[in-house]
């Protein structure tokens, strides 16, 4: 089977890029007999996992995607030198030949549920992608979670339920760690950790308000913030908050290892990788009460209502001051994520790709 992959996200450093890198490496390692062809724009410098062929378009990124969105050319299967099936790892402006089936992965519906969270450029990008049409024409649709699958049908997407398959993501091997760890780093009060984009749907303003309230209530542990985004100013200069920006995998692994707890106050998540990665270190998480966190971690979290800064503040004080609670939740979380591996995810996605070829 020859698979053309829309690999424009490789090397971009954000969630979809990390997902694509991990999944593609697992597919190539698990199914070396198949041909994996990553198609990228001419102007993108990136490396591919072992066993993956790299094909560059003659066009730079903007020209390539604009043309694909509005003229239907060039087609990803042609750019790959022919393909039995194409995999599109996230909704994006793209063209594919009518005789080549494709599998589309949808991570969440943030672009539809909360368009105001995106810049005007990002909203234009989403309109050009025409996600509903892209999904309707796909041979198969893959989602990261049951939560996203339910969201699709609650929002009346024009999809046959039998063509929508859940394939969970998994923690990155580069930042995962053993159960034994150092707690809290060198700071005697330890530290809390946030990892992710500093964007509205991540609950950044709620986090800022909660930290201010928690400090008044006696919280000593600082909050280390890993990530970038336009809401960085909401946290900048707050007592007890340290903005670290983007970190390397090695640095992130070290930060996970030493944290008292991870904090994730999102208002919307398709999967939510940081709590899962933290759990590989035996680190518990304080999360908003979104269904996805119970799906991946069960009851092994300290949760609070979405957008409730007062409840989050109380949770931060509690988790920071209760070592027994941290140990209990951390151990349970560590056990819960053992089922999540990229090898298993690749096995499931490969089965979907094979099924797509049979729909031709």
VEXMILO-908394 format. One record per residue (C-alpha): residue number from 0; residue in one letter; chain; x, y, z. Coordinates in Angstrom, 3 decimals. Layout:
N
{i->NUM aa->a ch->A xx->X yy->Y zz->Z}
...
***
This chain:
360
{i->0 aa->x ch->A xx->0.000 yy->0.000 zz->0.000}
{i->1 aa->x ch->A xx->1.353 yy->3.409 zz->-0.983}
{i->2 aa->x ch->A xx->0.141 yy->6.212 zz->1.298}
{i->3 aa->x ch->A xx->0.383 yy->9.929 zz->0.481}
{i->4 aa->x ch->A xx->0.510 yy->12.062 zz->3.635}
{i->5 aa->x ch->A xx->-0.207 yy->15.769 zz->3.973}
{i->6 aa->x ch->A xx->2.892 yy->16.529 zz->6.044}
{i->7 aa->x ch->A xx->2.786 yy->20.331 zz->6.024}
{i->8 aa->x ch->A xx->2.742 yy->20.375 zz->9.855}
{i->9 aa->x ch->A xx->6.030 yy->18.515 zz->10.320}
{i->10 aa->x ch->A xx->8.579 yy->20.541 zz->12.216}
{i->11 aa->x ch->A xx->6.121 yy->23.240 zz->13.250}
{i->12 aa->x ch->A xx->6.366 yy->22.381 zz->16.955}
{i->13 aa->x ch->A xx->2.683 yy->22.522 zz->17.903}
{i->14 aa->x ch->A xx->0.186 yy->19.834 zz->18.845}
{i->15 aa->x ch->A xx->-0.681 yy->18.596 zz->15.359}
{i->16 aa->x ch->A xx->3.002 yy->18.545 zz->14.422}
{i->17 aa->x ch->A xx->3.864 yy->16.384 zz->17.430}
{i->18 aa->x ch->A xx->0.911 yy->14.102 zz->16.673}
{i->19 aa->x ch->A xx->1.964 yy->13.716 zz->13.034}
{i->20 aa->x ch->A xx->5.620 yy->13.080 zz->13.878}
{i->21 aa->x ch->A xx->4.792 yy->10.395 zz->16.428}
{i->22 aa->x ch->A xx->2.103 yy->8.675 zz->14.357}
{i->23 aa->x ch->A xx->4.143 yy->8.717 zz->11.157}
{i->24 aa->x ch->A xx->7.180 yy->7.232 zz->12.896}
{i->25 aa->x ch->A xx->5.017 yy->4.473 zz->14.407}
{i->26 aa->x ch->A xx->3.354 yy->3.708 zz->11.057}
{i->27 aa->x ch->A xx->6.693 yy->3.456 zz->9.250}
{i->28 aa->x ch->A xx->8.180 yy->1.289 zz->12.014}
{i->29 aa->x ch->A xx->5.152 yy->-0.958 zz->12.325}
{i->30 aa->x ch->A xx->4.447 yy->-1.387 zz->8.623}
{i->31 aa->x ch->A xx->7.746 yy->-1.161 zz->6.742}
{i->32 aa->x ch->A xx->6.402 yy->-3.046 zz->3.713}
{i->33 aa->x ch->A xx->4.044 yy->-0.154 zz->2.946}
{i->34 aa->x ch->A xx->5.281 yy->3.021 zz->1.256}
{i->35 aa->x ch->A xx->4.884 yy->6.198 zz->3.317}
{i->36 aa->x ch->A xx->5.240 yy->9.397 zz->1.297}
{i->37 aa->x ch->A xx->5.247 yy->12.734 zz->3.141}
{i->38 aa->x ch->A xx->4.247 yy->15.609 zz->0.848}
{i->39 aa->x ch->A xx->5.455 yy->19.069 zz->1.904}
{i->40 aa->x ch->A xx->5.680 yy->22.561 zz->0.359}
{i->41 aa->x ch->A xx->8.889 yy->23.638 zz->-1.335}
{i->42 aa->x ch->A xx->9.747 yy->26.214 zz->1.337}
{i->43 aa->x ch->A xx->9.500 yy->23.971 zz->4.413}
{i->44 aa->x ch->A xx->12.694 yy->22.631 zz->5.958}
{i->45 aa->x ch->A xx->11.951 yy->19.448 zz->7.836}
{i->46 aa->x ch->A xx->13.086 yy->15.908 zz->8.484}
{i->47 aa->x ch->A xx->10.979 yy->12.776 zz->8.224}
{i->48 aa->x ch->A xx->11.101 yy->9.626 zz->10.351}
{i->49 aa->x ch->A xx->13.092 yy->6.663 zz->9.112}
{i->50 aa->x ch->A xx->11.189 yy->4.750 zz->6.458}
{i->51 aa->x ch->A xx->9.270 yy->7.797 zz->5.209}
{i->52 aa->x ch->A xx->9.924 yy->9.255 zz->1.756}
{i->53 aa->x ch->A xx->9.874 yy->13.062 zz->1.471}
{i->54 aa->x ch->A xx->8.337 yy->14.691 zz->-1.610}
{i->55 aa->x ch->A xx->8.495 yy->18.461 zz->-2.084}
{i->56 aa->x ch->A xx->5.984 yy->20.416 zz->-4.123}
{i->57 aa->x ch->A xx->7.287 yy->22.802 zz->-6.766}
{i->58 aa->x ch->A xx->5.204 yy->25.504 zz->-5.064}
{i->59 aa->x ch->A xx->5.815 yy->27.307 zz->-1.739}
{i->60 aa->x ch->A xx->3.270 yy->26.801 zz->1.022}
{i->61 aa->x ch->A xx->0.864 yy->29.714 zz->0.435}
{i->62 aa->x ch->A xx->0.703 yy->29.167 zz->-3.318}
{i->63 aa->x ch->A xx->0.309 yy->25.410 zz->-2.905}
{i->64 aa->x ch->A xx->-2.539 yy->25.547 zz->-0.400}
{i->65 aa->x ch->A xx->-4.339 yy->28.450 zz->-2.050}
{i->66 aa->x ch->A xx->-4.283 yy->26.648 zz->-5.385}
{i->67 aa->x ch->A xx->-5.459 yy->23.395 zz->-3.822}
{i->68 aa->x ch->A xx->-8.338 yy->25.150 zz->-2.059}
{i->69 aa->x ch->A xx->-9.686 yy->27.101 zz->-5.014}
{i->70 aa->x ch->A xx->-8.671 yy->25.204 zz->-8.176}
{i->71 aa->x ch->A xx->-8.413 yy->21.586 zz->-7.001}
{i->72 aa->x ch->A xx->-4.769 yy->21.384 zz->-8.095}
{i->73 aa->x ch->A xx->-2.164 yy->20.180 zz->-7.416}
{i->74 aa->x ch->A xx->-3.475 yy->16.935 zz->-5.997}
{i->75 aa->x ch->A xx->-1.700 yy->15.295 zz->-3.104}
{i->76 aa->x ch->A xx->-1.783 yy->11.836 zz->-4.700}
{i->77 aa->x ch->A xx->-0.077 yy->13.211 zz->-7.825}
{i->78 aa->x ch->A xx->2.506 yy->15.092 zz->-5.738}
{i->79 aa->x ch->A xx->3.302 yy->11.791 zz->-4.016}
{i->80 aa->x ch->A xx->3.945 yy->10.094 zz->-7.344}
{i->81 aa->x ch->A xx->0.749 yy->8.084 zz->-7.087}
{i->82 aa->x ch->A xx->-0.969 yy->6.591 zz->-4.059}
{i->83 aa->x ch->A xx->-3.471 yy->3.940 zz->-3.063}
{i->84 aa->x ch->A xx->-4.788 yy->6.163 zz->-0.285}
{i->85 aa->x ch->A xx->-4.051 yy->9.563 zz->1.234}
{i->86 aa->x ch->A xx->-3.980 yy->10.542 zz->4.891}
{i->87 aa->x ch->A xx->-4.853 yy->14.111 zz->5.895}
{i->88 aa->x ch->A xx->-3.880 yy->14.443 zz->9.595}
{i->89 aa->x ch->A xx->-5.948 yy->17.610 zz->10.173}
{i->90 aa->x ch->A xx->-8.539 yy->19.607 zz->8.189}
{i->91 aa->x ch->A xx->-6.702 yy->21.905 zz->5.778}
{i->92 aa->x ch->A xx->-7.006 yy->23.291 zz->2.247}
{i->93 aa->x ch->A xx->-6.024 yy->20.336 zz->0.071}
{i->94 aa->x ch->A xx->-6.892 yy->18.563 zz->-3.185}
{i->95 aa->x ch->A xx->-6.966 yy->14.845 zz->-3.874}
{i->96 aa->x ch->A xx->-7.794 yy->12.919 zz->-7.044}
{i->97 aa->x ch->A xx->-11.296 yy->11.458 zz->-7.245}
{i->98 aa->x ch->A xx->-9.973 yy->7.933 zz->-7.693}
{i->99 aa->x ch->A xx->-7.775 yy->8.118 zz->-4.603}
{i->100 aa->x ch->A xx->-9.633 yy->7.637 zz->-1.307}
{i->101 aa->x ch->A xx->-8.467 yy->9.637 zz->1.676}
{i->102 aa->x ch->A xx->-8.666 yy->9.378 zz->5.455}
{i->103 aa->x ch->A xx->-9.181 yy->12.592 zz->7.407}
{i->104 aa->x ch->A xx->-8.222 yy->13.018 zz->11.060}
{i->105 aa->x ch->A xx->-10.233 yy->15.546 zz->13.091}
{i->106 aa->x ch->A xx->-8.781 yy->16.478 zz->16.482}
{i->107 aa->x ch->A xx->-11.483 yy->18.810 zz->17.801}
{i->108 aa->x ch->A xx->-14.173 yy->21.254 zz->16.644}
{i->109 aa->x ch->A xx->-12.654 yy->24.412 zz->18.092}
{i->110 aa->x ch->A xx->-12.667 yy->26.124 zz->14.685}
{i->111 aa->x ch->A xx->-16.445 yy->25.665 zz->14.559}
{i->112 aa->x ch->A xx->-17.435 yy->25.925 zz->18.226}
{i->113 aa->x ch->A xx->-15.232 yy->28.890 zz->19.147}
{i->114 aa->x ch->A xx->-14.158 yy->30.740 zz->15.964}
{i->115 aa->x ch->A xx->-13.584 yy->33.891 zz->18.018}
{i->116 aa->x ch->A xx->-10.618 yy->32.145 zz->19.631}
{i->117 aa->x ch->A xx->-8.747 yy->32.310 zz->16.321}
{i->118 aa->x ch->A xx->-7.134 yy->35.133 zz->14.396}
{i->119 aa->x ch->A xx->-8.761 yy->36.448 zz->11.216}
{i->120 aa->x ch->A xx->-6.096 yy->34.639 zz->9.171}
{i->121 aa->x ch->A xx->-6.814 yy->31.361 zz->10.968}
{i->122 aa->x ch->A xx->-10.555 yy->31.777 zz->10.368}
{i->123 aa->x ch->A xx->-9.934 yy->32.324 zz->6.645}
{i->124 aa->x ch->A xx->-7.775 yy->29.206 zz->6.644}
{i->125 aa->x ch->A xx->-10.587 yy->27.170 zz->8.212}
{i->126 aa->x ch->A xx->-13.122 yy->28.473 zz->5.683}
{i->127 aa->x ch->A xx->-10.776 yy->27.580 zz->2.814}
{i->128 aa->x ch->A xx->-10.394 yy->24.058 zz->4.235}
{i->129 aa->x ch->A xx->-14.195 yy->23.530 zz->4.203}
{i->130 aa->x ch->A xx->-13.916 yy->20.874 zz->6.962}
{i->131 aa->x ch->A xx->-17.474 yy->19.537 zz->6.681}
{i->132 aa->x ch->A xx->-17.169 yy->19.029 zz->2.948}
{i->133 aa->x ch->A xx->-13.716 yy->17.509 zz->3.375}
{i->134 aa->x ch->A xx->-15.086 yy->15.072 zz->5.973}
{i->135 aa->x ch->A xx->-18.169 yy->14.195 zz->3.911}
{i->136 aa->x ch->A xx->-15.984 yy->13.234 zz->0.935}
{i->137 aa->x ch->A xx->-13.506 yy->11.210 zz->3.010}
{i->138 aa->x ch->A xx->-13.564 yy->7.431 zz->2.723}
{i->139 aa->x ch->A xx->-12.974 yy->7.289 zz->6.482}
{i->140 aa->x ch->A xx->-12.756 yy->9.826 zz->9.315}
{i->141 aa->x ch->A xx->-10.532 yy->9.332 zz->12.360}
{i->142 aa->x ch->A xx->-10.911 yy->11.197 zz->15.658}
{i->143 aa->x ch->A xx->-8.663 yy->11.257 zz->18.728}
{i->144 aa->x ch->A xx->-11.390 yy->10.499 zz->21.238}
{i->145 aa->x ch->A xx->-14.963 yy->9.401 zz->21.876}
{i->146 aa->x ch->A xx->-15.540 yy->12.962 zz->23.080}
{i->147 aa->x ch->A xx->-14.740 yy->14.354 zz->19.622}
{i->148 aa->x ch->A xx->-16.772 yy->11.624 zz->17.933}
{i->149 aa->x ch->A xx->-19.826 yy->12.606 zz->19.988}
{i->150 aa->x ch->A xx->-19.195 yy->16.279 zz->19.263}
{i->151 aa->x ch->A xx->-19.272 yy->15.629 zz->15.508}
{i->152 aa->x ch->A xx->-22.695 yy->14.032 zz->15.647}
{i->153 aa->x ch->A xx->-24.055 yy->16.484 zz->18.204}
{i->154 aa->x ch->A xx->-23.119 yy->19.197 zz->15.686}
{i->155 aa->x ch->A xx->-24.879 yy->17.314 zz->12.849}
{i->156 aa->x ch->A xx->-21.854 yy->16.705 zz->10.674}
{i->157 aa->x ch->A xx->-22.935 yy->14.823 zz->7.508}
{i->158 aa->x ch->A xx->-21.167 yy->11.574 zz->8.369}
{i->159 aa->x ch->A xx->-22.021 yy->7.901 zz->8.458}
{i->160 aa->x ch->A xx->-21.228 yy->6.707 zz->12.016}
{i->161 aa->x ch->A xx->-19.721 yy->3.518 zz->10.599}
{i->162 aa->x ch->A xx->-17.046 yy->5.612 zz->8.855}
{i->163 aa->x ch->A xx->-15.890 yy->7.444 zz->12.011}
{i->164 aa->x ch->A xx->-13.248 yy->5.636 zz->14.056}
{i->165 aa->x ch->A xx->-11.624 yy->6.600 zz->17.347}
{i->166 aa->x ch->A xx->-7.835 yy->6.267 zz->17.324}
{i->167 aa->x ch->A xx->-6.379 yy->7.655 zz->20.530}
{i->168 aa->x ch->A xx->-3.168 yy->9.639 zz->20.531}
{i->169 aa->x ch->A xx->-0.394 yy->8.676 zz->22.957}
{i->170 aa->x ch->A xx->2.369 yy->10.285 zz->25.021}
{i->171 aa->x ch->A xx->5.545 yy->11.220 zz->23.202}
{i->172 aa->x ch->A xx->8.471 yy->8.919 zz->23.984}
{i->173 aa->x ch->A xx->10.758 yy->11.969 zz->23.943}
{i->174 aa->x ch->A xx->9.100 yy->13.555 zz->26.980}
{i->175 aa->x ch->A xx->7.724 yy->10.512 zz->28.776}
{i->176 aa->x ch->A xx->9.484 yy->9.165 zz->31.825}
{i->177 aa->x ch->A xx->9.695 yy->6.454 zz->34.471}
{i->178 aa->x ch->A xx->7.433 yy->6.363 zz->37.496}
{i->179 aa->x ch->A xx->10.302 yy->7.281 zz->39.845}
{i->180 aa->x ch->A xx->10.957 yy->11.008 zz->39.728}
{i->181 aa->x ch->A xx->12.157 yy->14.008 zz->41.642}
{i->182 aa->x ch->A xx->9.274 yy->16.037 zz->43.051}
{i->183 aa->x ch->A xx->9.144 yy->19.791 zz->42.740}
{i->184 aa->x ch->A xx->12.640 yy->20.438 zz->41.441}
{i->185 aa->x ch->A xx->15.054 yy->22.534 zz->43.477}
{i->186 aa->x ch->A xx->12.365 yy->24.921 zz->44.758}
{i->187 aa->x ch->A xx->11.468 yy->23.901 zz->48.357}
{i->188 aa->x ch->A xx->7.817 yy->24.696 zz->47.631}
{i->189 aa->x ch->A xx->7.881 yy->22.697 zz->44.409}
{i->190 aa->x ch->A xx->6.199 yy->24.013 zz->41.303}
{i->191 aa->x ch->A xx->3.033 yy->23.625 zz->39.262}
{i->192 aa->x ch->A xx->3.304 yy->23.273 zz->35.496}
{i->193 aa->x ch->A xx->1.262 yy->24.412 zz->32.509}
{i->194 aa->x ch->A xx->2.118 yy->23.104 zz->29.027}
{i->195 aa->x ch->A xx->0.323 yy->24.273 zz->25.901}
{i->196 aa->x ch->A xx->-0.578 yy->27.140 zz->23.632}
{i->197 aa->x ch->A xx->-1.455 yy->30.419 zz->25.342}
{i->198 aa->x ch->A xx->-4.769 yy->30.780 zz->23.536}
{i->199 aa->x ch->A xx->-8.365 yy->31.465 zz->24.679}
{i->200 aa->x ch->A xx->-9.668 yy->27.880 zz->24.456}
{i->201 aa->x ch->A xx->-6.881 yy->26.788 zz->26.807}
{i->202 aa->x ch->A xx->-8.472 yy->28.738 zz->29.670}
{i->203 aa->x ch->A xx->-5.522 yy->31.088 zz->30.135}
{i->204 aa->x ch->A xx->-7.531 yy->33.960 zz->31.624}
{i->205 aa->x ch->A xx->-9.152 yy->31.556 zz->34.100}
{i->206 aa->x ch->A xx->-5.675 yy->30.322 zz->34.993}
{i->207 aa->x ch->A xx->-4.447 yy->33.868 zz->35.591}
{i->208 aa->x ch->A xx->-7.390 yy->34.684 zz->37.862}
{i->209 aa->x ch->A xx->-7.012 yy->31.401 zz->39.730}
{i->210 aa->x ch->A xx->-3.313 yy->31.949 zz->40.378}
{i->211 aa->x ch->A xx->-4.004 yy->35.403 zz->41.832}
{i->212 aa->x ch->A xx->-6.698 yy->33.956 zz->44.133}
{i->213 aa->x ch->A xx->-4.564 yy->30.958 zz->45.114}
{i->214 aa->x ch->A xx->-1.627 yy->33.177 zz->46.068}
{i->215 aa->x ch->A xx->-3.909 yy->35.160 zz->48.356}
{i->216 aa->x ch->A xx->-5.018 yy->31.851 zz->49.900}
{i->217 aa->x ch->A xx->-1.429 yy->30.883 zz->50.683}
{i->218 aa->x ch->A xx->-0.165 yy->29.048 zz->47.598}
{i->219 aa->x ch->A xx->3.644 yy->29.083 zz->47.681}
{i->220 aa->x ch->A xx->4.444 yy->26.908 zz->44.669}
{i->221 aa->x ch->A xx->5.134 yy->28.928 zz->41.510}
{i->222 aa->x ch->A xx->3.487 yy->28.137 zz->38.192}
{i->223 aa->x ch->A xx->5.919 yy->27.428 zz->35.353}
{i->224 aa->x ch->A xx->4.341 yy->28.066 zz->31.955}
{i->225 aa->x ch->A xx->5.627 yy->26.280 zz->28.851}
{i->226 aa->x ch->A xx->4.217 yy->27.564 zz->25.586}
{i->227 aa->x ch->A xx->3.599 yy->30.612 zz->23.452}
{i->228 aa->x ch->A xx->0.570 yy->32.503 zz->22.208}
{i->229 aa->x ch->A xx->-1.250 yy->35.784 zz->22.105}
{i->230 aa->x ch->A xx->-2.530 yy->35.506 zz->25.689}
{i->231 aa->x ch->A xx->0.950 yy->35.425 zz->27.199}
{i->232 aa->x ch->A xx->0.335 yy->38.987 zz->28.402}
{i->233 aa->x ch->A xx->-2.481 yy->37.706 zz->30.652}
{i->234 aa->x ch->A xx->0.114 yy->35.830 zz->32.708}
{i->235 aa->x ch->A xx->3.135 yy->38.051 zz->32.305}
{i->236 aa->x ch->A xx->4.188 yy->39.773 zz->35.513}
{i->237 aa->x ch->A xx->1.775 yy->37.886 zz->37.774}
{i->238 aa->x ch->A xx->3.283 yy->36.976 zz->41.165}
{i->239 aa->x ch->A xx->4.338 yy->33.338 zz->41.213}
{i->240 aa->x ch->A xx->4.112 yy->32.868 zz->37.432}
{i->241 aa->x ch->A xx->7.189 yy->32.236 zz->35.293}
{i->242 aa->x ch->A xx->6.872 yy->32.205 zz->31.498}
{i->243 aa->x ch->A xx->9.393 yy->29.789 zz->29.987}
{i->244 aa->x ch->A xx->8.300 yy->29.953 zz->26.339}
{i->245 aa->x ch->A xx->8.921 yy->26.969 zz->24.107}
{i->246 aa->x ch->A xx->11.121 yy->24.203 zz->25.544}
{i->247 aa->x ch->A xx->13.069 yy->21.376 zz->23.965}
{i->248 aa->x ch->A xx->11.917 yy->17.801 zz->24.501}
{i->249 aa->x ch->A xx->14.739 yy->17.234 zz->26.980}
{i->250 aa->x ch->A xx->13.814 yy->20.368 zz->28.944}
{i->251 aa->x ch->A xx->10.122 yy->19.483 zz->28.897}
{i->252 aa->x ch->A xx->10.836 yy->15.976 zz->30.133}
{i->253 aa->x ch->A xx->12.793 yy->17.439 zz->33.036}
{i->254 aa->x ch->A xx->9.968 yy->19.859 zz->33.844}
{i->255 aa->x ch->A xx->7.358 yy->17.105 zz->33.822}
{i->256 aa->x ch->A xx->9.551 yy->14.985 zz->36.066}
{i->257 aa->x ch->A xx->9.890 yy->17.645 zz->38.743}
{i->258 aa->x ch->A xx->6.360 yy->19.056 zz->38.864}
{i->259 aa->x ch->A xx->4.025 yy->18.768 zz->41.807}
{i->260 aa->x ch->A xx->1.121 yy->18.721 zz->39.348}
{i->261 aa->x ch->A xx->0.177 yy->19.724 zz->35.816}
{i->262 aa->x ch->A xx->-2.577 yy->22.301 zz->35.334}
{i->263 aa->x ch->A xx->-4.858 yy->22.259 zz->32.279}
{i->264 aa->x ch->A xx->-7.881 yy->24.603 zz->32.509}
{i->265 aa->x ch->A xx->-9.037 yy->24.203 zz->28.886}
{i->266 aa->x ch->A xx->-12.550 yy->25.056 zz->27.767}
{i->267 aa->x ch->A xx->-12.284 yy->22.686 zz->24.793}
{i->268 aa->x ch->A xx->-9.961 yy->19.749 zz->24.039}
{i->269 aa->x ch->A xx->-9.986 yy->16.952 zz->21.489}
{i->270 aa->x ch->A xx->-7.434 yy->14.880 zz->23.384}
{i->271 aa->x ch->A xx->-5.272 yy->16.942 zz->25.729}
{i->272 aa->x ch->A xx->-1.776 yy->15.480 zz->25.560}
{i->273 aa->x ch->A xx->0.013 yy->17.225 zz->28.497}
{i->274 aa->x ch->A xx->-1.918 yy->15.444 zz->31.302}
{i->275 aa->x ch->A xx->-1.216 yy->12.122 zz->29.593}
{i->276 aa->x ch->A xx->2.479 yy->12.923 zz->29.256}
{i->277 aa->x ch->A xx->2.654 yy->14.130 zz->32.850}
{i->278 aa->x ch->A xx->1.035 yy->10.870 zz->33.967}
{i->279 aa->x ch->A xx->3.926 yy->8.853 zz->32.510}
{i->280 aa->x ch->A xx->6.057 yy->10.507 zz->35.205}
{i->281 aa->x ch->A xx->3.523 yy->9.765 zz->37.920}
{i->282 aa->x ch->A xx->2.566 yy->13.449 zz->38.020}
{i->283 aa->x ch->A xx->-1.133 yy->14.198 zz->38.724}
{i->284 aa->x ch->A xx->-3.150 yy->16.825 zz->36.869}
{i->285 aa->x ch->A xx->-5.624 yy->19.527 zz->37.794}
{i->286 aa->x ch->A xx->-8.022 yy->19.726 zz->34.837}
{i->287 aa->x ch->A xx->-11.305 yy->21.284 zz->33.818}
{i->288 aa->x ch->A xx->-14.180 yy->18.814 zz->33.837}
{i->289 aa->x ch->A xx->-14.178 yy->18.067 zz->30.108}
{i->290 aa->x ch->A xx->-15.203 yy->14.519 zz->29.080}
{i->291 aa->x ch->A xx->-11.873 yy->13.830 zz->27.359}
{i->292 aa->x ch->A xx->-9.906 yy->13.880 zz->30.600}
{i->293 aa->x ch->A xx->-12.065 yy->11.193 zz->32.156}
{i->294 aa->x ch->A xx->-11.761 yy->9.216 zz->28.905}
{i->295 aa->x ch->A xx->-7.965 yy->9.174 zz->29.055}
{i->296 aa->x ch->A xx->-7.269 yy->9.330 zz->32.812}
{i->297 aa->x ch->A xx->-10.460 yy->8.044 zz->34.422}
{i->298 aa->x ch->A xx->-10.919 yy->9.449 zz->37.928}
{i->299 aa->x ch->A xx->-7.182 yy->10.021 zz->38.387}
{i->300 aa->x ch->A xx->-7.365 yy->13.818 zz->38.219}
{i->301 aa->x ch->A xx->-8.436 yy->16.715 zz->40.404}
{i->302 aa->x ch->A xx->-11.120 yy->18.413 zz->38.326}
{i->303 aa->x ch->A xx->-13.038 yy->21.687 zz->38.508}
{i->304 aa->x ch->A xx->-15.877 yy->23.262 zz->36.474}
{i->305 aa->x ch->A xx->-14.853 yy->24.924 zz->33.203}
{i->306 aa->x ch->A xx->-14.113 yy->28.662 zz->33.594}
{i->307 aa->x ch->A xx->-14.484 yy->28.524 zz->37.405}
{i->308 aa->x ch->A xx->-11.382 yy->30.366 zz->38.603}
{i->309 aa->x ch->A xx->-12.378 yy->30.145 zz->42.285}
{i->310 aa->x ch->A xx->-12.691 yy->26.359 zz->42.091}
{i->311 aa->x ch->A xx->-9.381 yy->26.124 zz->40.238}
{i->312 aa->x ch->A xx->-7.690 yy->28.265 zz->42.892}
{i->313 aa->x ch->A xx->-8.901 yy->25.911 zz->45.622}
{i->314 aa->x ch->A xx->-7.707 yy->22.899 zz->43.623}
{i->315 aa->x ch->A xx->-4.242 yy->24.426 zz->43.185}
{i->316 aa->x ch->A xx->-3.911 yy->25.067 zz->46.906}
{i->317 aa->x ch->A xx->-5.147 yy->21.554 zz->47.704}
{i->318 aa->x ch->A xx->-2.904 yy->19.651 zz->45.270}
{i->319 aa->x ch->A xx->0.159 yy->21.678 zz->46.256}
{i->320 aa->x ch->A xx->-0.307 yy->21.028 zz->49.953}
{i->321 aa->x ch->A xx->-1.391 yy->17.381 zz->50.001}
{i->322 aa->x ch->A xx->1.455 yy->14.967 zz->49.197}
{i->323 aa->x ch->A xx->-0.715 yy->11.890 zz->49.801}
{i->324 aa->x ch->A xx->-3.321 yy->13.104 zz->47.318}
{i->325 aa->x ch->A xx->-0.614 yy->13.805 zz->44.740}
{i->326 aa->x ch->A xx->0.882 yy->10.348 zz->45.210}
{i->327 aa->x ch->A xx->-2.508 yy->8.653 zz->44.919}
{i->328 aa->x ch->A xx->-3.635 yy->10.525 zz->41.798}
{i->329 aa->x ch->A xx->-0.185 yy->10.319 zz->40.223}
{i->330 aa->x ch->A xx->-0.016 yy->6.543 zz->40.661}
{i->331 aa->x ch->A xx->-3.536 yy->6.049 zz->39.301}
{i->332 aa->x ch->A xx->-2.839 yy->8.334 zz->36.336}
{i->333 aa->x ch->A xx->0.400 yy->6.487 zz->35.564}
{i->334 aa->x ch->A xx->-1.517 yy->3.213 zz->35.477}
{i->335 aa->x ch->A xx->-4.302 yy->4.677 zz->33.320}
{i->336 aa->x ch->A xx->-2.026 yy->5.811 zz->30.478}
{i->337 aa->x ch->A xx->-0.205 yy->2.499 zz->30.061}
{i->338 aa->x ch->A xx->-2.794 yy->1.514 zz->27.458}
{i->339 aa->x ch->A xx->-1.948 yy->4.537 zz->25.290}
{i->340 aa->x ch->A xx->0.945 yy->3.755 zz->22.925}
{i->341 aa->x ch->A xx->1.828 yy->4.999 zz->19.446}
{i->342 aa->x ch->A xx->2.351 yy->1.422 zz->18.286}
{i->343 aa->x ch->A xx->-1.264 yy->0.589 zz->19.159}
{i->344 aa->x ch->A xx->-2.503 yy->3.843 zz->17.626}
{i->345 aa->x ch->A xx->-0.591 yy->3.157 zz->14.401}
{i->346 aa->x ch->A xx->-2.067 yy->-0.334 zz->14.244}
{i->347 aa->x ch->A xx->-5.575 yy->1.133 zz->14.437}
{i->348 aa->x ch->A xx->-4.911 yy->3.881 zz->11.883}
{i->349 aa->x ch->A xx->-3.308 yy->1.407 zz->9.479}
{i->350 aa->x ch->A xx->-6.451 yy->-0.720 zz->9.617}
{i->351 aa->x ch->A xx->-8.521 yy->2.361 zz->8.724}
{i->352 aa->x ch->A xx->-6.223 yy->3.179 zz->5.781}
{i->353 aa->x ch->A xx->-6.537 yy->-0.374 zz->4.474}
{i->354 aa->x ch->A xx->-10.324 yy->-0.204 zz->4.814}
{i->355 aa->x ch->A xx->-10.333 yy->3.081 zz->2.874}
{i->356 aa->x ch->A xx->-8.557 yy->1.434 zz->-0.063}
{i->357 aa->x ch->A xx->-11.262 yy->-1.188 zz->-0.135}
{i->358 aa->x ch->A xx->-13.956 yy->1.471 zz->-0.542}
{i->359 aa->x ch->A xx->-12.667 yy->2.487 zz->-3.988}
***
